[in-house]
Amino acid sequence: MVETDKIVKILSNHRQLQDFKRPQSLILRSIISLVEHSLPPNHAVTSEQIQECLQELQAEEEVLAGVGNRFCMAPPMVLAQDKTNLTGVLFRGDRAYLKLAHQAMGTGQPITKTDLHPKVHGFDQIKERLKSYGIRLLTVTDSVEHLPVPEKPKLYLLTGSERNEDQFQCLQGSGFIQVYIPKSEWQIQRDRWQCITQADLTDSSLLKLSTGEYLWLEADQFYELTPDVASLTLFWLDQQADFPILVPWDKAPGRLNLQGISLPSSYAQWLWRLSEPDPDQARTRLFEPSQRPIACQALTRLGCTLV
């Protein structure tokens, strides 16, 4: 498995020439190539492994994804559990700012540490110090009321993202195209991605290319969607078909199994903040009793059914 730290280092080290304060976005194949060159001899890596790592980094609010399979580091931020619990805070995003975060909070720790222990006291004081370096200070609950709802892509927002070439003609013999089809027999989200032919296409279809890019078909026009917009769209399609995604939820220990489920980054980031990873199971989160109703509320807002 690819170490996410390698991808974080690669993306943080690439800066915009015109504005060195900002990270440069890289296309997926460039990231794959740079990861391959960073590995020891005889260590292979696949595109799927790197895409999985990038999805995890998006969920942890480390990386942003855009159209054209482009990725860059997220803006720097420090995350506190709440305004009174500041004994340990987490740094997320662009690592070029990590040293500055340590300086602002006077941690005295090694500057590579992302689990920070500030010696400066008071939420507002820490917030102002970080702000002077261009770093945000947030609490877990800051984004609770701003989670987006699933919706159909708005065409006026997709201007400039048109794909005028025939996708089936371009990919014939060199890849595959899948369409998202909510049906009761496909209760797992990943099973709802079905390979199709051009004759099977209908209006308002969400497509996924073999490259990992997403397209929306409406009125005989293809539009490229960002991963986040595509994710909100597929949950909207679930609602329209009245076939919600079933999410395994073990209520007593507060165990949420997200294997095979792709969440919008805002939801994934929020759930990740409220939970801890299950050491025995990938993409499974453990919630304390006080956080479990909030996690259920978020998933219900997204249209999921907990089982």
ChimeraX commands (.cxc) that place a marker at each C-alpha (Angstrom):
marker #1 position 0.00,0.00,0.00 radius 0.5
marker #1 position 1.23,3.51,-0.81 radius 0.5
marker #1 position 2.05,5.63,2.23 radius 0.5
marker #1 position -0.14,8.72,2.33 radius 0.5
marker #1 position 2.83,10.63,3.76 radius 0.5
marker #1 position 4.59,10.32,0.38 radius 0.5
marker #1 position 1.68,11.91,-1.44 radius 0.5
marker #1 position 1.39,14.67,1.18 radius 0.5
marker #1 position 5.11,15.43,0.83 radius 0.5
marker #1 position 4.96,15.49,-2.97 radius 0.5
marker #1 position 1.93,17.79,-3.11 radius 0.5
marker #1 position 3.26,20.09,-0.37 radius 0.5
marker #1 position 6.63,20.45,-2.09 radius 0.5
marker #1 position 5.14,21.58,-5.40 radius 0.5
marker #1 position 4.47,25.33,-5.23 radius 0.5
marker #1 position 3.04,27.86,-7.66 radius 0.5
marker #1 position 5.85,29.80,-9.30 radius 0.5
marker #1 position 3.85,33.06,-9.32 radius 0.5
marker #1 position 2.71,32.67,-5.68 radius 0.5
marker #1 position 4.93,30.45,-3.58 radius 0.5
marker #1 position 2.46,30.63,-0.68 radius 0.5
marker #1 position 0.07,28.44,-2.65 radius 0.5
marker #1 position 0.54,24.76,-3.52 radius 0.5
marker #1 position 0.51,23.69,-7.15 radius 0.5
marker #1 position -2.08,21.19,-8.34 radius 0.5
marker #1 position -0.87,18.00,-10.02 radius 0.5
marker #1 position -2.69,15.62,-12.34 radius 0.5
marker #1 position -3.09,12.03,-11.21 radius 0.5
marker #1 position -0.57,10.55,-13.64 radius 0.5
marker #1 position 2.08,13.04,-12.43 radius 0.5
marker #1 position 1.43,12.01,-8.83 radius 0.5
marker #1 position 1.71,8.34,-9.81 radius 0.5
marker #1 position 5.00,8.98,-11.59 radius 0.5
marker #1 position 6.46,10.94,-8.65 radius 0.5
marker #1 position 5.38,8.27,-6.15 radius 0.5
marker #1 position 6.96,5.55,-8.30 radius 0.5
marker #1 position 10.26,7.47,-8.41 radius 0.5
marker #1 position 10.19,7.83,-4.60 radius 0.5
marker #1 position 9.87,4.10,-3.96 radius 0.5
marker #1 position 12.76,1.66,-3.55 radius 0.5
marker #1 position 13.59,-0.62,-6.49 radius 0.5
marker #1 position 11.19,-3.52,-7.11 radius 0.5
marker #1 position 8.35,-1.78,-5.24 radius 0.5
marker #1 position 5.37,-1.50,-7.59 radius 0.5
marker #1 position 2.38,0.78,-7.16 radius 0.5
marker #1 position -0.92,0.88,-9.00 radius 0.5
marker #1 position -3.13,3.77,-10.03 radius 0.5
marker #1 position -5.96,2.30,-7.93 radius 0.5
marker #1 position -3.81,2.30,-4.78 radius 0.5
marker #1 position -2.88,5.94,-5.24 radius 0.5
marker #1 position -6.49,6.91,-5.93 radius 0.5
marker #1 position -7.53,5.18,-2.70 radius 0.5
marker #1 position -4.88,7.13,-0.79 radius 0.5
marker #1 position -6.06,10.39,-2.35 radius 0.5
marker #1 position -9.65,9.60,-1.34 radius 0.5
marker #1 position -8.53,9.02,2.24 radius 0.5
marker #1 position -6.55,12.28,2.23 radius 0.5
marker #1 position -9.62,14.14,0.95 radius 0.5
marker #1 position -11.69,12.63,3.75 radius 0.5
marker #1 position -9.13,13.79,6.28 radius 0.5
marker #1 position -9.20,17.32,4.80 radius 0.5
marker #1 position -5.59,17.06,3.69 radius 0.5
marker #1 position -6.10,17.22,-0.09 radius 0.5
marker #1 position -8.48,18.97,-2.48 radius 0.5
marker #1 position -9.67,17.39,-5.75 radius 0.5
marker #1 position -10.69,19.24,-8.90 radius 0.5
marker #1 position -11.72,18.50,-12.45 radius 0.5
marker #1 position -9.29,16.82,-14.82 radius 0.5
marker #1 position -8.04,14.47,-12.08 radius 0.5
marker #1 position -6.10,17.31,-10.48 radius 0.5
marker #1 position -5.17,17.35,-6.80 radius 0.5
marker #1 position -3.47,19.80,-4.46 radius 0.5
marker #1 position -2.91,20.26,-0.74 radius 0.5
marker #1 position -5.78,21.81,1.19 radius 0.5
marker #1 position -5.28,25.22,2.86 radius 0.5
marker #1 position -3.58,24.88,6.26 radius 0.5
marker #1 position -5.75,24.61,9.34 radius 0.5
marker #1 position -5.53,23.58,12.97 radius 0.5
marker #1 position -8.42,21.58,14.39 radius 0.5
marker #1 position -9.48,21.66,18.04 radius 0.5
marker #1 position -12.09,19.41,19.62 radius 0.5
marker #1 position -13.75,22.49,21.11 radius 0.5
marker #1 position -12.81,25.95,22.40 radius 0.5
marker #1 position -11.95,24.68,25.86 radius 0.5
marker #1 position -10.04,21.53,24.91 radius 0.5
marker #1 position -6.73,22.84,23.54 radius 0.5
marker #1 position -4.23,20.47,25.14 radius 0.5
marker #1 position -3.88,18.66,21.83 radius 0.5
marker #1 position -4.85,19.97,18.40 radius 0.5
marker #1 position -4.34,18.58,14.90 radius 0.5
marker #1 position -2.70,20.24,11.92 radius 0.5
marker #1 position -4.28,19.53,8.52 radius 0.5
marker #1 position -3.45,20.59,4.98 radius 0.5
marker #1 position -0.47,22.27,3.33 radius 0.5
marker #1 position 2.67,21.10,5.16 radius 0.5
marker #1 position 4.60,24.19,4.02 radius 0.5
marker #1 position 2.80,25.93,6.93 radius 0.5
marker #1 position 3.42,23.27,9.57 radius 0.5
marker #1 position 6.59,24.90,10.92 radius 0.5
marker #1 position 4.73,28.23,11.18 radius 0.5
marker #1 position 1.93,26.59,13.18 radius 0.5
marker #1 position 4.50,25.27,15.68 radius 0.5
marker #1 position 6.03,28.74,15.95 radius 0.5
marker #1 position 2.68,30.48,16.40 radius 0.5
marker #1 position 1.66,28.20,19.25 radius 0.5
marker #1 position 5.13,27.84,20.78 radius 0.5
marker #1 position 4.83,24.06,20.95 radius 0.5
marker #1 position 8.54,23.31,21.36 radius 0.5
marker #1 position 7.90,20.05,19.49 radius 0.5
marker #1 position 9.69,18.74,16.37 radius 0.5
marker #1 position 8.35,20.73,13.43 radius 0.5
marker #1 position 7.27,17.57,11.58 radius 0.5
marker #1 position 4.66,16.70,14.22 radius 0.5
marker #1 position 1.02,17.21,13.19 radius 0.5
marker #1 position -0.42,16.43,16.64 radius 0.5
marker #1 position 0.34,19.75,18.34 radius 0.5
marker #1 position 0.44,20.74,22.01 radius 0.5
marker #1 position 0.26,24.54,22.20 radius 0.5
marker #1 position 1.89,26.41,25.05 radius 0.5
marker #1 position -0.05,29.55,24.18 radius 0.5
marker #1 position -3.30,29.66,26.17 radius 0.5
marker #1 position -6.77,30.70,25.04 radius 0.5
marker #1 position -8.66,29.83,21.87 radius 0.5
marker #1 position -8.92,33.42,20.64 radius 0.5
marker #1 position -5.25,34.14,21.24 radius 0.5
marker #1 position -4.17,30.99,19.38 radius 0.5
marker #1 position -6.61,31.82,16.58 radius 0.5
marker #1 position -5.15,35.32,16.10 radius 0.5
marker #1 position -1.57,34.03,16.11 radius 0.5
marker #1 position -2.36,31.38,13.51 radius 0.5
marker #1 position -4.35,33.85,11.41 radius 0.5
marker #1 position -1.27,36.09,11.11 radius 0.5
marker #1 position 0.43,33.18,9.33 radius 0.5
marker #1 position -2.55,32.41,7.09 radius 0.5
marker #1 position -3.66,29.35,9.11 radius 0.5
marker #1 position -7.25,28.75,10.23 radius 0.5
marker #1 position -8.23,27.50,13.68 radius 0.5
marker #1 position -11.50,25.53,13.70 radius 0.5
marker #1 position -13.50,23.41,16.11 radius 0.5
marker #1 position -15.21,20.14,15.24 radius 0.5
marker #1 position -18.64,21.74,15.31 radius 0.5
marker #1 position -17.78,24.71,13.06 radius 0.5
marker #1 position -19.04,23.06,9.89 radius 0.5
marker #1 position -22.03,21.14,11.30 radius 0.5
marker #1 position -24.68,23.49,9.94 radius 0.5
marker #1 position -23.06,23.86,6.56 radius 0.5
marker #1 position -23.09,20.32,5.26 radius 0.5
marker #1 position -24.42,20.38,1.68 radius 0.5
marker #1 position -27.50,18.42,0.71 radius 0.5
marker #1 position -27.58,15.98,-2.23 radius 0.5
marker #1 position -28.74,17.73,-5.38 radius 0.5
marker #1 position -28.82,17.55,-9.15 radius 0.5
marker #1 position -25.90,19.38,-10.83 radius 0.5
marker #1 position -26.80,22.95,-11.76 radius 0.5
marker #1 position -25.97,23.50,-15.41 radius 0.5
marker #1 position -25.19,27.19,-14.97 radius 0.5
marker #1 position -22.38,26.20,-12.60 radius 0.5
marker #1 position -20.94,23.74,-15.14 radius 0.5
marker #1 position -20.18,26.32,-17.83 radius 0.5
marker #1 position -16.67,25.67,-19.06 radius 0.5
marker #1 position -16.75,22.01,-18.03 radius 0.5
marker #1 position -18.35,20.71,-21.21 radius 0.5
marker #1 position -16.97,17.58,-22.84 radius 0.5
marker #1 position -17.84,17.82,-26.52 radius 0.5
marker #1 position -16.06,14.69,-27.73 radius 0.5
marker #1 position -17.86,11.36,-27.89 radius 0.5
marker #1 position -16.68,9.62,-24.71 radius 0.5
marker #1 position -17.53,6.15,-26.00 radius 0.5
marker #1 position -15.62,6.71,-29.22 radius 0.5
marker #1 position -12.59,8.06,-27.34 radius 0.5
marker #1 position -12.44,5.15,-24.91 radius 0.5
marker #1 position -13.45,2.32,-27.20 radius 0.5
marker #1 position -10.95,-0.49,-26.75 radius 0.5
marker #1 position -8.86,1.43,-24.19 radius 0.5
marker #1 position -11.06,1.67,-21.11 radius 0.5
marker #1 position -14.58,1.37,-19.78 radius 0.5
marker #1 position -17.44,3.61,-18.77 radius 0.5
marker #1 position -19.73,2.98,-15.80 radius 0.5
marker #1 position -23.08,4.57,-15.00 radius 0.5
marker #1 position -24.54,4.95,-11.52 radius 0.5
marker #1 position -27.84,3.04,-11.26 radius 0.5
marker #1 position -29.66,2.93,-7.88 radius 0.5
marker #1 position -31.57,-0.35,-7.56 radius 0.5
marker #1 position -32.74,-2.38,-4.60 radius 0.5
marker #1 position -30.64,-5.39,-5.59 radius 0.5
marker #1 position -27.50,-3.26,-5.41 radius 0.5
marker #1 position -27.50,-2.14,-1.78 radius 0.5
marker #1 position -23.75,-1.47,-1.68 radius 0.5
marker #1 position -22.82,1.80,-3.33 radius 0.5
marker #1 position -19.92,0.47,-5.39 radius 0.5
marker #1 position -22.20,-2.20,-6.89 radius 0.5
marker #1 position -24.40,0.52,-8.35 radius 0.5
marker #1 position -21.64,1.46,-10.78 radius 0.5
marker #1 position -22.48,-0.67,-13.81 radius 0.5
marker #1 position -20.65,-0.95,-17.13 radius 0.5
marker #1 position -22.84,0.15,-20.03 radius 0.5
marker #1 position -22.87,0.70,-23.76 radius 0.5
marker #1 position -23.74,3.95,-25.49 radius 0.5
marker #1 position -27.20,2.62,-26.32 radius 0.5
marker #1 position -27.98,2.27,-22.59 radius 0.5
marker #1 position -27.50,5.97,-21.82 radius 0.5
marker #1 position -30.40,8.11,-20.67 radius 0.5
marker #1 position -30.70,11.78,-19.79 radius 0.5
marker #1 position -29.51,12.77,-16.29 radius 0.5
marker #1 position -26.89,10.03,-16.09 radius 0.5
marker #1 position -23.83,10.08,-13.83 radius 0.5
marker #1 position -20.86,8.40,-15.50 radius 0.5
marker #1 position -17.44,7.36,-14.26 radius 0.5
marker #1 position -14.53,6.87,-16.64 radius 0.5
marker #1 position -11.75,4.34,-16.21 radius 0.5
marker #1 position -9.48,7.31,-15.42 radius 0.5
marker #1 position -11.55,8.09,-12.32 radius 0.5
marker #1 position -13.15,11.19,-13.82 radius 0.5
marker #1 position -16.89,11.86,-13.52 radius 0.5
marker #1 position -19.28,13.06,-16.23 radius 0.5
marker #1 position -22.89,14.22,-16.11 radius 0.5
marker #1 position -25.07,13.75,-19.19 radius 0.5
marker #1 position -27.96,16.13,-19.65 radius 0.5
marker #1 position -29.70,17.22,-22.87 radius 0.5
marker #1 position -27.14,15.31,-24.99 radius 0.5
marker #1 position -24.23,17.23,-23.45 radius 0.5
marker #1 position -21.46,15.79,-21.28 radius 0.5
marker #1 position -20.17,17.88,-18.36 radius 0.5
marker #1 position -17.19,17.01,-16.19 radius 0.5
marker #1 position -17.92,17.03,-12.45 radius 0.5
marker #1 position -15.54,17.35,-9.51 radius 0.5
marker #1 position -15.52,14.30,-7.21 radius 0.5
marker #1 position -17.52,16.23,-4.58 radius 0.5
marker #1 position -20.25,17.32,-6.97 radius 0.5
marker #1 position -20.39,13.77,-8.38 radius 0.5
marker #1 position -20.74,12.35,-4.86 radius 0.5
marker #1 position -23.64,14.68,-3.98 radius 0.5
marker #1 position -25.21,13.81,-7.34 radius 0.5
marker #1 position -25.19,10.06,-6.75 radius 0.5
marker #1 position -26.89,10.49,-3.37 radius 0.5
marker #1 position -29.48,12.67,-5.15 radius 0.5
marker #1 position -30.02,9.86,-7.65 radius 0.5
marker #1 position -30.54,7.47,-4.71 radius 0.5
marker #1 position -33.22,9.77,-3.35 radius 0.5
marker #1 position -34.93,10.13,-6.72 radius 0.5
marker #1 position -35.09,6.34,-7.10 radius 0.5
marker #1 position -36.03,5.87,-3.41 radius 0.5
marker #1 position -33.26,3.32,-2.95 radius 0.5
marker #1 position -31.03,4.72,-0.19 radius 0.5
marker #1 position -27.57,3.39,0.52 radius 0.5
marker #1 position -27.50,0.99,3.49 radius 0.5
marker #1 position -24.65,1.82,5.86 radius 0.5
marker #1 position -23.57,-0.81,8.45 radius 0.5
marker #1 position -23.89,0.80,11.89 radius 0.5
marker #1 position -23.16,-1.14,15.07 radius 0.5
marker #1 position -24.89,1.15,17.56 radius 0.5
marker #1 position -23.59,-0.20,20.89 radius 0.5
marker #1 position -19.86,0.32,20.22 radius 0.5
marker #1 position -20.55,3.18,17.80 radius 0.5
marker #1 position -18.88,1.43,14.86 radius 0.5
marker #1 position -19.54,2.87,11.39 radius 0.5
marker #1 position -18.45,0.76,8.41 radius 0.5
marker #1 position -17.84,2.91,5.31 radius 0.5
marker #1 position -16.20,0.28,3.13 radius 0.5
marker #1 position -17.38,0.58,-0.46 radius 0.5
marker #1 position -18.96,4.00,0.20 radius 0.5
marker #1 position -17.68,7.28,-1.23 radius 0.5
marker #1 position -18.87,10.28,0.78 radius 0.5
marker #1 position -18.71,13.96,-0.17 radius 0.5
marker #1 position -15.54,15.34,1.39 radius 0.5
marker #1 position -17.42,17.69,3.73 radius 0.5
marker #1 position -19.30,14.73,5.27 radius 0.5
marker #1 position -16.24,12.51,5.39 radius 0.5
marker #1 position -14.15,15.23,7.03 radius 0.5
marker #1 position -16.81,15.90,9.65 radius 0.5
marker #1 position -17.26,12.22,10.49 radius 0.5
marker #1 position -13.49,11.71,10.63 radius 0.5
marker #1 position -13.19,14.62,13.09 radius 0.5
marker #1 position -15.81,13.11,15.40 radius 0.5
marker #1 position -14.33,9.61,15.47 radius 0.5
marker #1 position -11.29,7.40,15.71 radius 0.5
marker #1 position -10.20,4.72,13.21 radius 0.5
marker #1 position -10.98,1.09,13.96 radius 0.5
marker #1 position -7.50,-0.51,14.10 radius 0.5
marker #1 position -8.89,-3.86,12.97 radius 0.5
marker #1 position -10.96,-2.75,9.96 radius 0.5
marker #1 position -10.20,-0.34,7.11 radius 0.5
marker #1 position -12.56,2.62,6.51 radius 0.5
marker #1 position -14.36,1.91,9.77 radius 0.5
marker #1 position -14.81,4.64,12.37 radius 0.5
marker #1 position -15.48,4.43,16.10 radius 0.5
marker #1 position -17.66,7.09,17.77 radius 0.5
marker #1 position -17.92,8.00,21.44 radius 0.5
marker #1 position -21.49,7.88,22.86 radius 0.5
marker #1 position -21.88,11.67,22.78 radius 0.5
marker #1 position -20.99,11.80,19.08 radius 0.5
marker #1 position -23.15,8.94,17.83 radius 0.5
marker #1 position -26.42,10.89,17.40 radius 0.5
marker #1 position -24.54,13.57,15.43 radius 0.5
marker #1 position -23.03,10.96,13.10 radius 0.5
marker #1 position -26.46,9.41,12.51 radius 0.5
marker #1 position -27.95,12.82,11.80 radius 0.5
marker #1 position -25.31,13.61,9.18 radius 0.5
marker #1 position -25.80,10.33,7.34 radius 0.5
marker #1 position -29.57,10.72,7.45 radius 0.5
marker #1 position -29.20,14.22,5.96 radius 0.5
marker #1 position -27.20,12.61,3.16 radius 0.5
marker #1 position -29.99,10.12,2.55 radius 0.5
marker #1 position -28.38,6.97,3.92 radius 0.5
marker #1 position -30.16,4.29,5.93 radius 0.5
marker #1 position -28.26,2.91,8.92 radius 0.5
marker #1 position -28.61,-0.84,9.37 radius 0.5
marker link #1:1,2 radius 0.2
marker link #1:2,3 radius 0.2
marker link #1:3,4 radius 0.2
marker link #1:4,5 radius 0.2
marker link #1:5,6 radius 0.2
marker link #1:6,7 radius 0.2
marker link #1:7,8 radius 0.2
marker link #1:8,9 radius 0.2
marker link #1:9,10 radius 0.2
marker link #1:10,11 radius 0.2
marker link #1:11,12 radius 0.2
marker link #1:12,13 radius 0.2
marker link #1:13,14 radius 0.2
marker link #1:14,15 radius 0.2
marker link #1:15,16 radius 0.2
marker link #1:16,17 radius 0.2
marker link #1:17,18 radius 0.2
marker link #1:18,19 radius 0.2
marker link #1:19,20 radius 0.2
marker link #1:20,21 radius 0.2
marker link #1:21,22 radius 0.2
marker link #1:22,23 radius 0.2
marker link #1:23,24 radius 0.2
marker link #1:24,25 radius 0.2
marker link #1:25,26 radius 0.2
marker link #1:26,27 radius 0.2
marker link #1:27,28 radius 0.2
marker link #1:28,29 radius 0.2
marker link #1:29,30 radius 0.2
marker link #1:30,31 radius 0.2
marker link #1:31,32 radius 0.2
marker link #1:32,33 radius 0.2
marker link #1:33,34 radius 0.2
marker link #1:34,35 radius 0.2
marker link #1:35,36 radius 0.2
marker link #1:36,37 radius 0.2
marker link #1:37,38 radius 0.2
marker link #1:38,39 radius 0.2
marker link #1:39,40 radius 0.2
marker link #1:40,41 radius 0.2
marker link #1:41,42 radius 0.2
marker link #1:42,43 radius 0.2
marker link #1:43,44 radius 0.2
marker link #1:44,45 radius 0.2
marker link #1:45,46 radius 0.2
marker link #1:46,47 radius 0.2
marker link #1:47,48 radius 0.2
marker link #1:48,49 radius 0.2
marker link #1:49,50 radius 0.2
marker link #1:50,51 radius 0.2
marker link #1:51,52 radius 0.2
marker link #1:52,53 radius 0.2
marker link #1:53,54 radius 0.2
marker link #1:54,55 radius 0.2
marker link #1:55,56 radius 0.2
marker link #1:56,57 radius 0.2
marker link #1:57,58 radius 0.2
marker link #1:58,59 radius 0.2
marker link #1:59,60 radius 0.2
marker link #1:60,61 radius 0.2
marker link #1:61,62 radius 0.2
marker link #1:62,63 radius 0.2
marker link #1:63,64 radius 0.2
marker link #1:64,65 radius 0.2
marker link #1:65,66 radius 0.2
marker link #1:66,67 radius 0.2
marker link #1:67,68 radius 0.2
marker link #1:68,69 radius 0.2
marker link #1:69,70 radius 0.2
marker link #1:70,71 radius 0.2
marker link #1:71,72 radius 0.2
marker link #1:72,73 radius 0.2
marker link #1:73,74 radius 0.2
marker link #1:74,75 radius 0.2
marker link #1:75,76 radius 0.2
marker link #1:76,77 radius 0.2
marker link #1:77,78 radius 0.2
marker link #1:78,79 radius 0.2
marker link #1:79,80 radius 0.2
marker link #1:80,81 radius 0.2
marker link #1:81,82 radius 0.2
marker link #1:82,83 radius 0.2
marker link #1:83,84 radius 0.2
marker link #1:84,85 radius 0.2
marker link #1:85,86 radius 0.2
marker link #1:86,87 radius 0.2
marker link #1:87,88 radius 0.2
marker link #1:88,89 radius 0.2
marker link #1:89,90 radius 0.2
marker link #1:90,91 radius 0.2
marker link #1:91,92 radius 0.2
marker link #1:92,93 radius 0.2
marker link #1:93,94 radius 0.2
marker link #1:94,95 radius 0.2
marker link #1:95,96 radius 0.2
marker link #1:96,97 radius 0.2
marker link #1:97,98 radius 0.2
marker link #1:98,99 radius 0.2
marker link #1:99,100 radius 0.2
marker link #1:100,101 radius 0.2
marker link #1:101,102 radius 0.2
marker link #1:102,103 radius 0.2
marker link #1:103,104 radius 0.2
marker link #1:104,105 radius 0.2
marker link #1:105,106 radius 0.2
marker link #1:106,107 radius 0.2
marker link #1:107,108 radius 0.2
marker link #1:108,109 radius 0.2
marker link #1:109,110 radius 0.2
marker link #1:110,111 radius 0.2
marker link #1:111,112 radius 0.2
marker link #1:112,113 radius 0.2
marker link #1:113,114 radius 0.2
marker link #1:114,115 radius 0.2
marker link #1:115,116 radius 0.2
marker link #1:116,117 radius 0.2
marker link #1:117,118 radius 0.2
marker link #1:118,119 radius 0.2
marker link #1:119,120 radius 0.2
marker link #1:120,121 radius 0.2
marker link #1:121,122 radius 0.2
marker link #1:122,123 radius 0.2
marker link #1:123,124 radius 0.2
marker link #1:124,125 radius 0.2
marker link #1:125,126 radius 0.2
marker link #1:126,127 radius 0.2
marker link #1:127,128 radius 0.2
marker link #1:128,129 radius 0.2
marker link #1:129,130 radius 0.2
marker link #1:130,131 radius 0.2
marker link #1:131,132 radius 0.2
marker link #1:132,133 radius 0.2
marker link #1:133,134 radius 0.2
marker link #1:134,135 radius 0.2
marker link #1:135,136 radius 0.2
marker link #1:136,137 radius 0.2
marker link #1:137,138 radius 0.2
marker link #1:138,139 radius 0.2
marker link #1:139,140 radius 0.2
marker link #1:140,141 radius 0.2
marker link #1:141,142 radius 0.2
marker link #1:142,143 radius 0.2
marker link #1:143,144 radius 0.2
marker link #1:144,145 radius 0.2
marker link #1:145,146 radius 0.2
marker link #1:146,147 radius 0.2
marker link #1:147,148 radius 0.2
marker link #1:148,149 radius 0.2
marker link #1:149,150 radius 0.2
marker link #1:150,151 radius 0.2
marker link #1:151,152 radius 0.2
marker link #1:152,153 radius 0.2
marker link #1:153,154 radius 0.2
marker link #1:154,155 radius 0.2
marker link #1:155,156 radius 0.2
marker link #1:156,157 radius 0.2
marker link #1:157,158 radius 0.2
marker link #1:158,159 radius 0.2
marker link #1:159,160 radius 0.2
marker link #1:160,161 radius 0.2
marker link #1:161,162 radius 0.2
marker link #1:162,163 radius 0.2
marker link #1:163,164 radius 0.2
marker link #1:164,165 radius 0.2
marker link #1:165,166 radius 0.2
marker link #1:166,167 radius 0.2
marker link #1:167,168 radius 0.2
marker link #1:168,169 radius 0.2
marker link #1:169,170 radius 0.2
marker link #1:170,171 radius 0.2
marker link #1:171,172 radius 0.2
marker link #1:172,173 radius 0.2
marker link #1:173,174 radius 0.2
marker link #1:174,175 radius 0.2
marker link #1:175,176 radius 0.2
marker link #1:176,177 radius 0.2
marker link #1:177,178 radius 0.2
marker link #1:178,179 radius 0.2
marker link #1:179,180 radius 0.2
marker link #1:180,181 radius 0.2
marker link #1:181,182 radius 0.2
marker link #1:182,183 radius 0.2
marker link #1:183,184 radius 0.2
marker link #1:184,185 radius 0.2
marker link #1:185,186 radius 0.2
marker link #1:186,187 radius 0.2
marker link #1:187,188 radius 0.2
marker link #1:188,189 radius 0.2
marker link #1:189,190 radius 0.2
marker link #1:190,191 radius 0.2
marker link #1:191,192 radius 0.2
marker link #1:192,193 radius 0.2
marker link #1:193,194 radius 0.2
marker link #1:194,195 radius 0.2
marker link #1:195,196 radius 0.2
marker link #1:196,197 radius 0.2
marker link #1:197,198 radius 0.2
marker link #1:198,199 radius 0.2
marker link #1:199,200 radius 0.2
marker link #1:200,201 radius 0.2
marker link #1:201,202 radius 0.2
marker link #1:202,203 radius 0.2
marker link #1:203,204 radius 0.2
marker link #1:204,205 radius 0.2
marker link #1:205,206 radius 0.2
marker link #1:206,207 radius 0.2
marker link #1:207,208 radius 0.2
marker link #1:208,209 radius 0.2
marker link #1:209,210 radius 0.2
marker link #1:210,211 radius 0.2
marker link #1:211,212 radius 0.2
marker link #1:212,213 radius 0.2
marker link #1:213,214 radius 0.2
marker link #1:214,215 radius 0.2
marker link #1:215,216 radius 0.2
marker link #1:216,217 radius 0.2
marker link #1:217,218 radius 0.2
marker link #1:218,219 radius 0.2
marker link #1:219,220 radius 0.2
marker link #1:220,221 radius 0.2
marker link #1:221,222 radius 0.2
marker link #1:222,223 radius 0.2
marker link #1:223,224 radius 0.2
marker link #1:224,225 radius 0.2
marker link #1:225,226 radius 0.2
marker link #1:226,227 radius 0.2
marker link #1:227,228 radius 0.2
marker link #1:228,229 radius 0.2
marker link #1:229,230 radius 0.2
marker link #1:230,231 radius 0.2
marker link #1:231,232 radius 0.2
marker link #1:232,233 radius 0.2
marker link #1:233,234 radius 0.2
marker link #1:234,235 radius 0.2
marker link #1:235,236 radius 0.2
marker link #1:236,237 radius 0.2
marker link #1:237,238 radius 0.2
marker link #1:238,239 radius 0.2
marker link #1:239,240 radius 0.2
marker link #1:240,241 radius 0.2
marker link #1:241,242 radius 0.2
marker link #1:242,243 radius 0.2
marker link #1:243,244 radius 0.2
marker link #1:244,245 radius 0.2
marker link #1:245,246 radius 0.2
marker link #1:246,247 radius 0.2
marker link #1:247,248 radius 0.2
marker link #1:248,249 radius 0.2
marker link #1:249,250 radius 0.2
marker link #1:250,251 radius 0.2
marker link #1:251,252 radius 0.2
marker link #1:252,253 radius 0.2
marker link #1:253,254 radius 0.2
marker link #1:254,255 radius 0.2
marker link #1:255,256 radius 0.2
marker link #1:256,257 radius 0.2
marker link #1:257,258 radius 0.2
marker link #1:258,259 radius 0.2
marker link #1:259,260 radius 0.2
marker link #1:260,261 radius 0.2
marker link #1:261,262 radius 0.2
marker link #1:262,263 radius 0.2
marker link #1:263,264 radius 0.2
marker link #1:264,265 radius 0.2
marker link #1:265,266 radius 0.2
marker link #1:266,267 radius 0.2
marker link #1:267,268 radius 0.2
marker link #1:268,269 radius 0.2
marker link #1:269,270 radius 0.2
marker link #1:270,271 radius 0.2
marker link #1:271,272 radius 0.2
marker link #1:272,273 radius 0.2
marker link #1:273,274 radius 0.2
marker link #1:274,275 radius 0.2
marker link #1:275,276 radius 0.2
marker link #1:276,277 radius 0.2
marker link #1:277,278 radius 0.2
marker link #1:278,279 radius 0.2
marker link #1:279,280 radius 0.2
marker link #1:280,281 radius 0.2
marker link #1:281,282 radius 0.2
marker link #1:282,283 radius 0.2
marker link #1:283,284 radius 0.2
marker link #1:284,285 radius 0.2
marker link #1:285,286 radius 0.2
marker link #1:286,287 radius 0.2
marker link #1:287,288 radius 0.2
marker link #1:288,289 radius 0.2
marker link #1:289,290 radius 0.2
marker link #1:290,291 radius 0.2
marker link #1:291,292 radius 0.2
marker link #1:292,293 radius 0.2
marker link #1:293,294 radius 0.2
marker link #1:294,295 radius 0.2
marker link #1:295,296 radius 0.2
marker link #1:296,297 radius 0.2
marker link #1:297,298 radius 0.2
marker link #1:298,299 radius 0.2
marker link #1:299,300 radius 0.2
marker link #1:300,301 radius 0.2
marker link #1:301,302 radius 0.2
marker link #1:302,303 radius 0.2
marker link #1:303,304 radius 0.2
marker link #1:304,305 radius 0.2
marker link #1:305,306 radius 0.2
marker link #1:306,307 radius 0.2
view
